[in-house]
Amino acid sequence: MTDLPAGFVARTANVGIKDDSLDFVTVIGEAGTTGASMFTKSRFAGASVVLSRELAAHGRTRGVVVLSKNSNVATGEEGMSNAREIIKRMAIFHDCDDDNLVIASTGVIGRQYPMAKIR
């Protein structure tokens, strides 16, 4: 594993999105850390991008939640609700505010996150 800069922690897991390999990671800086974000300009961005744009606009980002093997694109309101739930759960886990985190996803298009496994 690569060392992180001082003040940052990372957690990886397999939450079973597709197989038994790692598919979930969070990286977060200690309180007071600030981050920057860049997003696609696509008009068809997935729920994770739309939500992250909203959260990053507050200027308080200090961490990211990343899921692989599922893009959360073309998932409608349910996809947005699922992304919000993941952010809320990870904010509780990391003892931070929701708008301290953004979420990124990559993988299959058009499938909902398997929330029962993620929870």
DRENDRENNU-505087 format. One record per atom (N, C-alpha, C): atom name; z negated, x negated, y; residue in three letters. Coordinates in nm, 4 decimals, always signed. Each point is the difference from the previous one (the first is absolute). Layout:
DRENDRENNU-505087
at->CA | z->Z | x->X | y->Y | aa->ALA
...
This chain:
DRENDRENNU-505087
at->N | z->+0.0000 | x->-0.0843 | y->-0.1185 | aa->MET
at->CA | z->+0.0000 | x->+0.0843 | y->+0.1185 | aa->MET
at->C | z->+0.0000 | x->-0.0883 | y->+0.1241 | aa->MET
at->N | z->+0.0716 | x->+0.0411 | y->+0.0994 | aa->THR
at->CA | z->+0.0076 | x->-0.0723 | y->+0.1264 | aa->THR
at->C | z->-0.1248 | x->+0.0265 | y->+0.0825 | aa->THR
at->N | z->-0.0493 | x->-0.1048 | y->+0.0645 | aa->ASP
at->CA | z->-0.1148 | x->+0.0174 | y->+0.0887 | aa->ASP
at->C | z->+0.0410 | x->+0.0801 | y->+0.1222 | aa->ASP
at->N | z->-0.0904 | x->+0.0811 | y->+0.0484 | aa->LEU
at->CA | z->+0.0232 | x->+0.0793 | y->+0.1203 | aa->LEU
at->C | z->-0.0645 | x->-0.0691 | y->+0.1186 | aa->LEU
at->N | z->+0.0466 | x->+0.0309 | y->+0.1199 | aa->PRO
at->CA | z->-0.0671 | x->-0.0540 | y->+0.1185 | aa->PRO
at->C | z->-0.1458 | x->+0.0467 | y->+0.0042 | aa->PRO
at->N | z->-0.0842 | x->-0.0771 | y->+0.0638 | aa->ALA
at->CA | z->-0.1407 | x->+0.0370 | y->+0.0143 | aa->ALA
at->C | z->-0.0106 | x->+0.1387 | y->+0.0618 | aa->ALA
at->N | z->-0.0904 | x->+0.0806 | y->-0.0523 | aa->GLY
at->CA | z->-0.0224 | x->+0.1335 | y->+0.0539 | aa->GLY
at->C | z->+0.0842 | x->+0.1090 | y->-0.0639 | aa->GLY
at->N | z->+0.0838 | x->-0.0346 | y->-0.0971 | aa->PHE
at->CA | z->+0.0831 | x->+0.0987 | y->-0.0682 | aa->PHE
at->C | z->-0.0386 | x->+0.0087 | y->-0.1466 | aa->PHE
at->N | z->+0.0100 | x->+0.1207 | y->-0.0564 | aa->VAL
at->CA | z->-0.0205 | x->+0.0196 | y->-0.1430 | aa->VAL
at->C | z->+0.1178 | x->+0.0790 | y->-0.0547 | aa->VAL
at->N | z->+0.0298 | x->-0.0216 | y->-0.1264 | aa->ALA
at->CA | z->+0.1056 | x->+0.0749 | y->-0.0682 | aa->ALA
at->C | z->-0.0552 | x->+0.0522 | y->-0.1313 | aa->ALA
at->N | z->+0.0437 | x->+0.1178 | y->-0.0362 | aa->ARG
at->CA | z->-0.0371 | x->+0.0598 | y->-0.1276 | aa->ARG
at->C | z->+0.1287 | x->+0.0479 | y->-0.0661 | aa->ARG
at->N | z->+0.0179 | x->-0.0332 | y->-0.1266 | aa->THR
at->CA | z->+0.1161 | x->+0.0468 | y->-0.0745 | aa->THR
at->C | z->-0.0470 | x->+0.0832 | y->-0.1175 | aa->THR
at->N | z->+0.0881 | x->+0.0879 | y->-0.0458 | aa->ALA
at->CA | z->-0.0353 | x->+0.0852 | y->-0.1135 | aa->ALA
at->C | z->+0.1259 | x->+0.0528 | y->-0.0660 | aa->ALA
at->N | z->-0.0173 | x->+0.0475 | y->-0.1205 | aa->ASN
at->CA | z->+0.1012 | x->+0.0803 | y->-0.0659 | aa->ASN
at->C | z->-0.0542 | x->+0.1415 | y->-0.0007 | aa->ASN
at->N | z->+0.0667 | x->+0.0890 | y->+0.0730 | aa->VAL
at->CA | z->-0.0419 | x->+0.1401 | y->+0.0012 | aa->VAL
at->C | z->+0.0916 | x->+0.0854 | y->-0.0867 | aa->VAL
at->N | z->+0.0927 | x->-0.0633 | y->-0.0718 | aa->GLY
at->CA | z->+0.0831 | x->+0.0716 | y->-0.0961 | aa->GLY
at->C | z->+0.1164 | x->+0.0754 | y->+0.0590 | aa->GLY
at->N | z->+0.0540 | x->-0.0465 | y->+0.1109 | aa->ILE
at->CA | z->+0.1125 | x->+0.0711 | y->+0.0608 | aa->ILE
at->C | z->+0.1187 | x->+0.0050 | y->-0.0951 | aa->ILE
at->N | z->+0.0277 | x->-0.1094 | y->-0.0694 | aa->LYS
at->CA | z->+0.1139 | x->-0.0018 | y->-0.0918 | aa->LYS
at->C | z->-0.0328 | x->-0.0659 | y->-0.1338 | aa->LYS
at->N | z->-0.0685 | x->-0.1128 | y->+0.0043 | aa->ASP
at->CA | z->-0.0300 | x->-0.0739 | y->-0.1225 | aa->ASP
at->C | z->-0.1362 | x->-0.0676 | y->+0.0154 | aa->ASP
at->N | z->-0.0249 | x->-0.1039 | y->-0.0786 | aa->ASP
at->CA | z->-0.1322 | x->-0.0623 | y->+0.0047 | aa->ASP
at->C | z->-0.0059 | x->-0.1269 | y->+0.0854 | aa->ASP
at->N | z->+0.0985 | x->-0.0191 | y->+0.0875 | aa->SER
at->CA | z->-0.0035 | x->-0.1153 | y->+0.0907 | aa->SER
at->C | z->-0.0640 | x->+0.0399 | y->+0.1333 | aa->SER
at->N | z->-0.0365 | x->-0.1005 | y->+0.0795 | aa->LEU
at->CA | z->-0.0613 | x->+0.0275 | y->+0.1302 | aa->LEU
at->C | z->+0.0950 | x->+0.0825 | y->+0.0860 | aa->LEU
at->N | z->-0.0529 | x->+0.1047 | y->+0.0629 | aa->ASP
at->CA | z->+0.0840 | x->+0.0870 | y->+0.0818 | aa->ASP
at->C | z->-0.0702 | x->+0.0473 | y->+0.1270 | aa->ASP
at->N | z->-0.1149 | x->-0.0574 | y->+0.0293 | aa->PHE
at->CA | z->-0.0790 | x->+0.0455 | y->+0.1146 | aa->PHE
at->C | z->-0.0732 | x->-0.1198 | y->+0.0593 | aa->PHE
at->N | z->+0.0076 | x->-0.0168 | y->+0.1312 | aa->VAL
at->CA | z->-0.0709 | x->-0.1095 | y->+0.0666 | aa->VAL
at->C | z->-0.0461 | x->+0.0469 | y->+0.1373 | aa->VAL
at->N | z->-0.1145 | x->-0.0464 | y->+0.0403 | aa->THR
at->CA | z->-0.0435 | x->+0.0161 | y->+0.1384 | aa->THR
at->C | z->-0.0326 | x->-0.1381 | y->+0.0538 | aa->THR
at->N | z->+0.0379 | x->-0.0230 | y->+0.1238 | aa->VAL
at->CA | z->-0.0365 | x->-0.1217 | y->+0.0725 | aa->VAL
at->C | z->-0.0593 | x->+0.0469 | y->+0.1315 | aa->VAL
at->N | z->-0.1201 | x->-0.0464 | y->+0.0308 | aa->ILE
at->CA | z->-0.0661 | x->+0.0451 | y->+0.1223 | aa->ILE
at->C | z->-0.0760 | x->-0.1152 | y->+0.0633 | aa->ILE
at->N | z->+0.0032 | x->-0.0001 | y->+0.1327 | aa->GLY
at->CA | z->-0.0757 | x->-0.0984 | y->+0.0763 | aa->GLY
at->C | z->-0.1341 | x->+0.0577 | y->+0.0405 | aa->GLY
at->N | z->-0.0937 | x->-0.0877 | y->+0.0267 | aa->GLU
at->CA | z->-0.1333 | x->+0.0444 | y->+0.0408 | aa->GLU
at->C | z->+0.0077 | x->+0.0756 | y->+0.1324 | aa->GLU
at->N | z->-0.1062 | x->+0.0721 | y->+0.0327 | aa->ALA
at->CA | z->-0.0056 | x->+0.0758 | y->+0.1256 | aa->ALA
at->C | z->+0.0368 | x->-0.0914 | y->+0.1160 | aa->ALA
at->N | z->+0.0791 | x->+0.0523 | y->+0.0909 | aa->GLY
at->CA | z->+0.0444 | x->-0.0772 | y->+0.1156 | aa->GLY
at->C | z->+0.1370 | x->-0.0618 | y->-0.0182 | aa->GLY
at->N | z->+0.0492 | x->-0.0035 | y->-0.1246 | aa->THR
at->CA | z->+0.1344 | x->-0.0504 | y->-0.0264 | aa->THR
at->C | z->+0.1014 | x->+0.0999 | y->+0.0536 | aa->THR
at->N | z->+0.1086 | x->-0.0478 | y->+0.0553 | aa->THR
at->CA | z->+0.1072 | x->+0.0901 | y->+0.0420 | aa->THR
at->C | z->+0.1303 | x->-0.0441 | y->-0.0641 | aa->THR
at->N | z->+0.0839 | x->+0.0954 | y->-0.0301 | aa->GLY
at->CA | z->+0.1275 | x->-0.0280 | y->-0.0649 | aa->GLY
at->C | z->+0.1155 | x->+0.0574 | y->+0.0785 | aa->GLY
at->N | z->+0.1177 | x->-0.0334 | y->-0.0436 | aa->ALA
at->CA | z->+0.1230 | x->+0.0524 | y->+0.0594 | aa->ALA
at->C | z->+0.0835 | x->+0.0608 | y->-0.1120 | aa->ALA
at->N | z->+0.0867 | x->+0.0920 | y->+0.0357 | aa->SER
at->CA | z->+0.0824 | x->+0.0675 | y->-0.0998 | aa->SER
at->C | z->+0.1446 | x->+0.0058 | y->+0.0456 | aa->SER
at->N | z->+0.0904 | x->-0.0056 | y->-0.0966 | aa->MET
at->CA | z->+0.1427 | x->+0.0235 | y->+0.0229 | aa->MET
at->C | z->+0.0434 | x->+0.1035 | y->-0.1026 | aa->MET
at->N | z->+0.0841 | x->+0.0920 | y->+0.0441 | aa->PHE
at->CA | z->+0.0424 | x->+0.1072 | y->-0.0887 | aa->PHE
at->C | z->+0.1514 | x->+0.0139 | y->+0.0005 | aa->PHE
at->N | z->+0.0517 | x->+0.0573 | y->-0.1073 | aa->THR
at->CA | z->+0.1416 | x->+0.0306 | y->-0.0076 | aa->THR
at->C | z->+0.0393 | x->+0.0943 | y->+0.1130 | aa->THR
at->N | z->+0.1248 | x->-0.0069 | y->+0.0412 | aa->LYS
at->CA | z->+0.0515 | x->+0.0930 | y->+0.1002 | aa->LYS
at->C | z->+0.0687 | x->+0.1194 | y->-0.0659 | aa->LYS
at->N | z->-0.0015 | x->+0.0046 | y->-0.1311 | aa->SER
at->CA | z->+0.0649 | x->+0.1071 | y->-0.0741 | aa->SER
at->C | z->-0.0556 | x->+0.1361 | y->+0.0398 | aa->SER
at->N | z->+0.0902 | x->+0.0950 | y->+0.0167 | aa->ARG
at->CA | z->-0.0416 | x->+0.1375 | y->+0.0286 | aa->ARG
at->C | z->-0.0501 | x->+0.0689 | y->-0.1268 | aa->ARG
at->N | z->+0.0157 | x->-0.0656 | y->-0.1138 | aa->PHE
at->CA | z->-0.0400 | x->+0.0579 | y->-0.1279 | aa->PHE
at->C | z->-0.1157 | x->-0.0782 | y->-0.0621 | aa->PHE
at->N | z->-0.0847 | x->-0.0529 | y->+0.0850 | aa->ALA
at->CA | z->-0.1150 | x->-0.0778 | y->-0.0473 | aa->ALA
at->C | z->-0.0932 | x->+0.0884 | y->-0.0827 | aa->ALA
at->N | z->-0.0652 | x->-0.0616 | y->-0.0958 | aa->GLY
at->CA | z->-0.0928 | x->+0.0711 | y->-0.0864 | aa->GLY
at->C | z->-0.1308 | x->+0.0344 | y->+0.0694 | aa->GLY
at->N | z->-0.0790 | x->+0.0803 | y->-0.0688 | aa->ALA
at->CA | z->-0.1278 | x->+0.0461 | y->+0.0551 | aa->ALA
at->C | z->-0.0922 | x->-0.1159 | y->+0.0358 | aa->ALA
at->N | z->+0.0010 | x->-0.1049 | y->-0.0796 | aa->SER
at->CA | z->-0.0872 | x->-0.1145 | y->+0.0282 | aa->SER
at->C | z->+0.0361 | x->-0.0658 | y->+0.1324 | aa->SER
at->N | z->+0.1296 | x->-0.0102 | y->+0.0281 | aa->VAL
at->CA | z->+0.0446 | x->-0.0594 | y->+0.1267 | aa->VAL
at->C | z->-0.0356 | x->+0.0913 | y->+0.1165 | aa->VAL
at->N | z->+0.0262 | x->+0.1279 | y->-0.0149 | aa->VAL
at->CA | z->-0.0297 | x->+0.0961 | y->+0.1066 | aa->VAL
at->C | z->-0.1495 | x->-0.0019 | y->+0.0325 | aa->VAL
at->N | z->-0.0838 | x->+0.0047 | y->-0.1024 | aa->LEU
at->CA | z->-0.1445 | x->-0.0030 | y->+0.0213 | aa->LEU
at->C | z->-0.0436 | x->-0.1328 | y->+0.0623 | aa->LEU
at->N | z->+0.0528 | x->-0.1093 | y->-0.0486 | aa->SER
at->CA | z->-0.0395 | x->-0.1310 | y->+0.0527 | aa->SER
at->C | z->+0.0402 | x->-0.0176 | y->+0.1455 | aa->SER
at->N | z->+0.1152 | x->+0.0526 | y->+0.0385 | aa->ARG
at->CA | z->+0.0392 | x->-0.0044 | y->+0.1421 | aa->ARG
at->C | z->-0.1059 | x->+0.0702 | y->+0.0847 | aa->ARG
at->N | z->-0.0430 | x->+0.1155 | y->-0.0477 | aa->GLU
at->CA | z->-0.1015 | x->+0.0790 | y->+0.0708 | aa->GLU
at->C | z->-0.1323 | x->-0.0769 | y->+0.0100 | aa->GLU
at->N | z->-0.0440 | x->-0.0562 | y->-0.1107 | aa->LEU
at->CA | z->-0.1272 | x->-0.0720 | y->-0.0025 | aa->LEU
at->C | z->+0.0056 | x->-0.1281 | y->+0.0829 | aa->LEU
at->N | z->+0.1097 | x->-0.0733 | y->-0.0090 | aa->ALA
at->CA | z->+0.0133 | x->-0.1271 | y->+0.0724 | aa->ALA
at->C | z->+0.0073 | x->+0.0205 | y->+0.1505 | aa->ALA
at->N | z->+0.0424 | x->+0.1174 | y->+0.0430 | aa->ALA
at->CA | z->+0.0115 | x->+0.0281 | y->+0.1440 | aa->ALA
at->C | z->-0.1346 | x->-0.0102 | y->+0.0707 | aa->ALA
at->N | z->-0.1092 | x->+0.0115 | y->-0.0740 | aa->HIS
at->CA | z->-0.1333 | x->-0.0101 | y->+0.0598 | aa->HIS
at->C | z->-0.0380 | x->-0.1439 | y->+0.0327 | aa->HIS
at->N | z->+0.0753 | x->-0.0969 | y->-0.0529 | aa->GLY
at->CA | z->-0.0257 | x->-0.1404 | y->+0.0299 | aa->GLY
at->C | z->-0.1250 | x->-0.0571 | y->-0.0641 | aa->GLY
at->N | z->-0.0443 | x->+0.0615 | y->-0.1108 | aa->ARG
at->CA | z->-0.1243 | x->-0.0450 | y->-0.0646 | aa->ARG
at->C | z->+0.0223 | x->-0.0482 | y->-0.1436 | aa->ARG
at->N | z->+0.1248 | x->-0.0247 | y->-0.0362 | aa->THR
at->CA | z->+0.0312 | x->-0.0403 | y->-0.1369 | aa->THR
at->C | z->-0.0641 | x->-0.1335 | y->-0.0346 | aa->THR
at->N | z->-0.0654 | x->-0.0038 | y->-0.1159 | aa->ARG
at->CA | z->-0.0535 | x->-0.1274 | y->-0.0498 | aa->ARG
at->C | z->+0.0194 | x->-0.0166 | y->-0.1496 | aa->ARG
at->N | z->+0.0729 | x->+0.0951 | y->-0.0605 | aa->GLY
at->CA | z->+0.0246 | x->-0.0115 | y->-0.1430 | aa->GLY
at->C | z->+0.1170 | x->+0.0840 | y->-0.0459 | aa->GLY
at->N | z->+0.0451 | x->-0.0294 | y->-0.1214 | aa->VAL
at->CA | z->+0.1127 | x->+0.0722 | y->-0.0579 | aa->VAL
at->C | z->-0.0309 | x->+0.0333 | y->-0.1457 | aa->VAL
at->N | z->+0.0449 | x->+0.1180 | y->-0.0400 | aa->VAL
at->CA | z->-0.0064 | x->+0.0453 | y->-0.1387 | aa->VAL
at->C | z->+0.1444 | x->+0.0013 | y->-0.0492 | aa->VAL
at->N | z->+0.0270 | x->-0.0639 | y->-0.1129 | aa->VAL
at->CA | z->+0.1368 | x->-0.0084 | y->-0.0514 | aa->VAL
at->C | z->+0.0040 | x->+0.0529 | y->-0.1426 | aa->VAL
at->N | z->+0.0956 | x->+0.0899 | y->-0.0246 | aa->LEU
at->CA | z->+0.0240 | x->+0.0514 | y->-0.1342 | aa->LEU
at->C | z->+0.1417 | x->-0.0373 | y->-0.0403 | aa->LEU
at->N | z->+0.0173 | x->-0.0433 | y->-0.1247 | aa->SER
at->CA | z->+0.1337 | x->-0.0308 | y->-0.0490 | aa->SER
at->C | z->+0.0380 | x->+0.0976 | y->-0.1107 | aa->SER
at->N | z->+0.1277 | x->+0.0062 | y->-0.0258 | aa->LYS
at->CA | z->+0.0588 | x->+0.0824 | y->-0.1061 | aa->LYS
at->C | z->+0.0146 | x->+0.1468 | y->+0.0382 | aa->LYS
at->N | z->-0.0324 | x->+0.0351 | y->+0.1245 | aa->ASN
at->CA | z->+0.0180 | x->+0.1360 | y->+0.0515 | aa->ASN
at->C | z->+0.0121 | x->-0.0104 | y->+0.1515 | aa->ASN
at->N | z->+0.1147 | x->+0.0414 | y->+0.0543 | aa->SER
at->CA | z->+0.0257 | x->-0.0190 | y->+0.1436 | aa->SER
at->C | z->-0.0615 | x->+0.1073 | y->+0.0891 | aa->SER
at->N | z->-0.0365 | x->+0.1144 | y->-0.0562 | aa->ASN
at->CA | z->-0.0506 | x->+0.1130 | y->+0.0789 | aa->ASN
at->C | z->+0.1027 | x->+0.0442 | y->+0.1044 | aa->ASN
at->N | z->+0.1273 | x->-0.0104 | y->-0.0351 | aa->VAL
at->CA | z->+0.1109 | x->+0.0448 | y->+0.0850 | aa->VAL
at->C | z->+0.0538 | x->+0.1302 | y->-0.0583 | aa->VAL
at->N | z->+0.0383 | x->+0.0926 | y->+0.0868 | aa->ALA
at->CA | z->+0.0540 | x->+0.1304 | y->-0.0402 | aa->ALA
at->C | z->-0.1045 | x->+0.0790 | y->-0.0791 | aa->ALA
at->N | z->-0.1240 | x->-0.0034 | y->+0.0491 | aa->THR
at->CA | z->-0.1099 | x->+0.0691 | y->-0.0683 | aa->THR
at->C | z->-0.0637 | x->+0.1099 | y->+0.0854 | aa->THR
at->N | z->+0.0544 | x->+0.0231 | y->+0.1194 | aa->GLY
at->CA | z->-0.0438 | x->+0.1106 | y->+0.0842 | aa->GLY
at->C | z->-0.1452 | x->-0.0058 | y->+0.0435 | aa->GLY
at->N | z->-0.0538 | x->+0.1176 | y->+0.0286 | aa->GLU
at->CA | z->-0.1380 | x->+0.0103 | y->+0.0484 | aa->GLU
at->C | z->-0.1014 | x->-0.0471 | y->-0.1035 | aa->GLU
at->N | z->+0.0303 | x->+0.0225 | y->-0.1272 | aa->GLU
at->CA | z->-0.0921 | x->-0.0466 | y->-0.1044 | aa->GLU
at->C | z->-0.0095 | x->-0.1529 | y->+0.0016 | aa->GLU
at->N | z->+0.1127 | x->-0.0661 | y->+0.0202 | aa->GLY
at->CA | z->-0.0002 | x->-0.1457 | y->+0.0090 | aa->GLY
at->C | z->-0.0825 | x->-0.0489 | y->+0.1179 | aa->GLY
at->N | z->+0.0102 | x->+0.0702 | y->+0.1133 | aa->MET
at->CA | z->-0.0793 | x->-0.0363 | y->+0.1179 | aa->MET
at->C | z->-0.1486 | x->+0.0227 | y->-0.0271 | aa->MET
at->N | z->-0.0326 | x->+0.1109 | y->-0.0616 | aa->SER
at->CA | z->-0.1394 | x->+0.0302 | y->-0.0337 | aa->SER
at->C | z->-0.0569 | x->-0.1048 | y->-0.0959 | aa->SER
at->N | z->+0.0789 | x->-0.0396 | y->-0.0975 | aa->ASN
at->CA | z->-0.0450 | x->-0.1022 | y->-0.0950 | aa->ASN
at->C | z->-0.0234 | x->-0.1338 | y->+0.0692 | aa->ASN
at->N | z->+0.0899 | x->-0.0389 | y->+0.0894 | aa->ALA
at->CA | z->-0.0163 | x->-0.1262 | y->+0.0738 | aa->ALA
at->C | z->-0.1269 | x->+0.0049 | y->+0.0850 | aa->ALA
at->N | z->-0.0247 | x->+0.1138 | y->+0.0648 | aa->ARG
at->CA | z->-0.1228 | x->+0.0156 | y->+0.0800 | aa->ARG
at->C | z->-0.1253 | x->-0.0124 | y->-0.0875 | aa->ARG
at->N | z->+0.0052 | x->+0.0616 | y->-0.1176 | aa->GLU
at->CA | z->-0.1155 | x->-0.0074 | y->-0.0902 | aa->GLU
at->C | z->-0.0271 | x->-0.1445 | y->-0.0427 | aa->GLU
at->N | z->+0.1037 | x->-0.0738 | y->-0.0315 | aa->ILE
at->CA | z->-0.0183 | x->-0.1402 | y->-0.0399 | aa->ILE
at->C | z->-0.0605 | x->-0.0794 | y->+0.1147 | aa->ILE
at->N | z->+0.0506 | x->+0.0207 | y->+0.1217 | aa->ILE
at->CA | z->-0.0562 | x->-0.0694 | y->+0.1169 | aa->ILE
at->C | z->-0.1480 | x->+0.0354 | y->+0.0155 | aa->ILE
at->N | z->-0.0330 | x->+0.1281 | y->-0.0095 | aa->LYS
at->CA | z->-0.1403 | x->+0.0420 | y->+0.0147 | aa->LYS
at->C | z->-0.0889 | x->-0.0649 | y->-0.1062 | aa->LYS
at->N | z->+0.0453 | x->+0.0005 | y->-0.1238 | aa->ARG
at->CA | z->-0.0785 | x->-0.0596 | y->-0.1080 | aa->ARG
at->C | z->-0.0188 | x->-0.1504 | y->+0.0205 | aa->ARG
at->N | z->+0.1045 | x->-0.0679 | y->+0.0426 | aa->MET
at->CA | z->-0.0101 | x->-0.1449 | y->+0.0207 | aa->MET
at->C | z->-0.0827 | x->-0.0337 | y->+0.1241 | aa->MET
at->N | z->+0.0035 | x->+0.0868 | y->+0.1001 | aa->ALA
at->CA | z->-0.0857 | x->-0.0211 | y->+0.1179 | aa->ALA
at->C | z->-0.1471 | x->+0.0103 | y->-0.0397 | aa->ALA
at->N | z->-0.0322 | x->+0.0952 | y->-0.0856 | aa->ILE
at->CA | z->-0.1375 | x->+0.0117 | y->-0.0496 | aa->ILE
at->C | z->-0.0361 | x->-0.1241 | y->-0.0818 | aa->ILE
at->N | z->+0.0890 | x->-0.0410 | y->-0.0887 | aa->PHE
at->CA | z->-0.0248 | x->-0.1169 | y->-0.0846 | aa->PHE
at->C | z->-0.0251 | x->-0.1255 | y->+0.0836 | aa->PHE
at->N | z->+0.0792 | x->-0.0171 | y->+0.1067 | aa->HIS
at->CA | z->-0.0109 | x->-0.1194 | y->+0.0843 | aa->HIS
at->C | z->-0.0947 | x->+0.0191 | y->+0.1185 | aa->HIS
at->N | z->-0.0640 | x->+0.1169 | y->+0.0080 | aa->ASP
at->CA | z->-0.0943 | x->+0.0288 | y->+0.1085 | aa->ASP
at->C | z->+0.0642 | x->-0.0222 | y->+0.1372 | aa->ASP
at->N | z->+0.1141 | x->+0.0665 | y->+0.0189 | aa->CYS
at->CA | z->+0.0700 | x->-0.0094 | y->+0.1279 | aa->CYS
at->C | z->+0.0549 | x->+0.1375 | y->+0.0356 | aa->CYS
at->N | z->+0.0589 | x->+0.0112 | y->+0.1175 | aa->ASP
at->CA | z->+0.0615 | x->+0.1251 | y->+0.0436 | aa->ASP
at->C | z->+0.1397 | x->+0.0130 | y->-0.0598 | aa->ASP
at->N | z->+0.0460 | x->+0.1242 | y->-0.0152 | aa->ASP
at->CA | z->+0.1340 | x->+0.0246 | y->-0.0535 | aa->ASP
at->C | z->+0.1067 | x->-0.0765 | y->+0.0772 | aa->ASP
at->N | z->-0.0128 | x->-0.0033 | y->+0.1330 | aa->ASP
at->CA | z->+0.1056 | x->-0.0640 | y->+0.0791 | aa->ASP
at->C | z->-0.0113 | x->-0.1524 | y->+0.0038 | aa->ASP
at->N | z->-0.0882 | x->-0.0556 | y->-0.0835 | aa->ASN
at->CA | z->-0.0044 | x->-0.1455 | y->-0.0190 | aa->ASN
at->C | z->+0.0971 | x->-0.0436 | y->-0.1097 | aa->ASN
at->N | z->+0.0574 | x->+0.0966 | y->-0.0710 | aa->LEU
at->CA | z->+0.0878 | x->-0.0296 | y->-0.1128 | aa->LEU
at->C | z->+0.1376 | x->+0.0611 | y->+0.0195 | aa->LEU
at->N | z->+0.1000 | x->-0.0651 | y->-0.0567 | aa->VAL
at->CA | z->+0.1333 | x->+0.0574 | y->-0.0144 | aa->VAL
at->C | z->+0.0320 | x->-0.0029 | y->-0.1489 | aa->VAL
at->N | z->+0.1052 | x->+0.0726 | y->-0.0401 | aa->ILE
at->CA | z->+0.0355 | x->+0.0081 | y->-0.1412 | aa->ILE
at->C | z->+0.1481 | x->-0.0314 | y->-0.0161 | aa->ILE
at->N | z->+0.0315 | x->-0.0747 | y->-0.1038 | aa->ALA
at->CA | z->+0.1381 | x->-0.0361 | y->-0.0310 | aa->ALA
at->C | z->+0.0260 | x->+0.0297 | y->-0.1471 | aa->ALA
at->N | z->+0.1212 | x->+0.0430 | y->-0.0293 | aa->SER
at->CA | z->+0.0362 | x->+0.0340 | y->-0.1372 | aa->SER
at->C | z->+0.1419 | x->-0.0453 | y->-0.0281 | aa->SER
at->N | z->+0.0243 | x->-0.0396 | y->-0.1227 | aa->THR
at->CA | z->+0.1342 | x->-0.0390 | y->-0.0413 | aa->THR
at->C | z->+0.0203 | x->+0.0422 | y->-0.1446 | aa->THR
at->N | z->+0.1199 | x->+0.0435 | y->-0.0311 | aa->GLY
at->CA | z->+0.0275 | x->+0.0395 | y->-0.1378 | aa->GLY
at->C | z->+0.0890 | x->+0.1212 | y->-0.0090 | aa->GLY
at->N | z->-0.0217 | x->+0.0788 | y->-0.1029 | aa->VAL
at->CA | z->+0.0819 | x->+0.1167 | y->-0.0304 | aa->VAL
at->C | z->-0.0075 | x->+0.1012 | y->+0.1139 | aa->VAL
at->N | z->+0.1140 | x->+0.0561 | y->+0.0350 | aa->ILE
at->CA | z->+0.0106 | x->+0.1007 | y->+0.1060 | aa->ILE
at->C | z->-0.0101 | x->+0.1393 | y->-0.0614 | aa->ILE
at->N | z->-0.0662 | x->+0.0919 | y->+0.0716 | aa->GLY
at->CA | z->-0.0004 | x->+0.1402 | y->-0.0385 | aa->GLY
at->C | z->-0.1093 | x->+0.0422 | y->-0.0959 | aa->GLY
at->N | z->-0.0936 | x->-0.0875 | y->-0.0283 | aa->ARG
at->CA | z->-0.1124 | x->+0.0361 | y->-0.0874 | aa->ARG
at->C | z->-0.1298 | x->-0.0046 | y->+0.0787 | aa->ARG
at->N | z->-0.0864 | x->+0.0961 | y->-0.0279 | aa->GLN
at->CA | z->-0.1321 | x->+0.0006 | y->+0.0621 | aa->GLN
at->C | z->-0.0838 | x->-0.1131 | y->-0.0589 | aa->GLN
at->N | z->-0.0933 | x->-0.0503 | y->+0.0802 | aa->TYR
at->CA | z->-0.0977 | x->-0.0932 | y->-0.0554 | aa->TYR
at->C | z->-0.0737 | x->+0.0696 | y->-0.1144 | aa->TYR
at->N | z->-0.0330 | x->-0.0701 | y->-0.1074 | aa->PRO
at->CA | z->-0.0806 | x->+0.0601 | y->-0.1072 | aa->PRO
at->C | z->-0.1477 | x->+0.0006 | y->+0.0430 | aa->PRO
at->N | z->-0.0357 | x->+0.0970 | y->+0.0819 | aa->MET
at->CA | z->-0.1317 | x->+0.0002 | y->+0.0645 | aa->MET
at->C | z->-0.1160 | x->+0.0051 | y->-0.0995 | aa->MET
at->N | z->+0.0160 | x->+0.0667 | y->-0.1123 | aa->ALA
at->CA | z->-0.1087 | x->+0.0039 | y->-0.0990 | aa->ALA
at->C | z->-0.0329 | x->-0.1409 | y->-0.0483 | aa->ALA
at->N | z->+0.1003 | x->-0.0847 | y->-0.0151 | aa->LYS
at->CA | z->-0.0229 | x->-0.1388 | y->-0.0414 | aa->LYS
at->C | z->-0.0564 | x->-0.0822 | y->+0.1153 | aa->LYS
at->N | z->+0.0512 | x->+0.0223 | y->+0.1192 | aa->ILE
at->CA | z->-0.0430 | x->-0.0775 | y->+0.1168 | aa->ILE
at->C | z->-0.1452 | x->+0.0304 | y->+0.0343 | aa->ILE
at->N | z->-0.0383 | x->+0.1255 | y->-0.0108 | aa->ARG
at->CA | z->-0.1383 | x->+0.0379 | y->+0.0326 | aa->ARG
at->C | z->-0.0963 | x->-0.0715 | y->-0.0918 | aa->ARG
